[in-house]
Amino acid sequence: MKNLVTILLLISIATLTSCFAKEKHYTVSVVPKKMTVQEKKKRFFALLVPPIEHVHKQLQKQYEEVKKDIQNHTHHEKITALKKKYNVKTDEELLIALKPHPMSIALAQAAMESAWGTSRFFRKANNIFGVWSTSSKQKRIAASEKRGKKTIWVRKFDNLDEAIRQYYFMLSASPRYRAFKKMNYEGKPATEIIKGLKYYSERGDAYVQELRSMIRYNKLTKYDK
């Protein structure tokens, strides 16, 4: 009987070891050749869900802390500094800016802007969201195509966390996304909030429609719960 138990235990361990061995370790800079659509998405979610979730939790924690400070009339200097950073004047405007939007939206934009984590900007610059560079003092790389004679530059980030933080900050601090942030603050559904992102792309409303399809088809709202 003991021998049978030992044999069954060894078989179970061997099976588990074999399963773990088949799990691939994905990296940002390396895109496996001849990936199926299923594997491409698997790689994307393996690389992007953990850092987006990590940053989102930190931003949510900051939002809750600032909300509490405003209610208790504490840490005035911190509140003033944040208002300056996010270019807002009132307490409510600050809370609107600080409340992070749903992960489903971030993942949908990441998938679209990085071609599911396969674009050159993603691989060589950790640039998930196609964020442009506006200063030669920033780490950046040149786009392969020019606009007339003008070279287009995109930001180069040290890691994915940094890229995600910049993306959330950009949407929070820019006046053009105030409607987007307002709908998010009011708790609208992700597929409604994205209406405020039509200025993110030159494609406008068509970009919003593609985002909506991306969220629904890939069931991305499951990451918002």
MOFEN-V751477 format. One record per run of one state. SS is the DSSP state (helix for helix, strand for strand, loop for the rest). FROM is the first residue (numbers start at 0). TO is the last residue. If there is no record, write none. Layout:
SS;FROM;TO  SS;FROM;TO
//
This chain:
loop;0;0  helix;1;21  loop;22;35  helix;36;71  loop;72;74  helix;75;84  loop;85;89  helix;90;97  loop;98;101  helix;102;112  loop;113;118  helix;119;124  loop;125;130  strand;131;131  loop;132;138  strand;139;146  loop;147;148  strand;149;154  loop;155;158  helix;159;172  loop;173;173  helix;174;184  loop;185;188  helix;189;196  loop;197;203  helix;204;216  loop;217;218  helix;219;223  loop;224;224
//
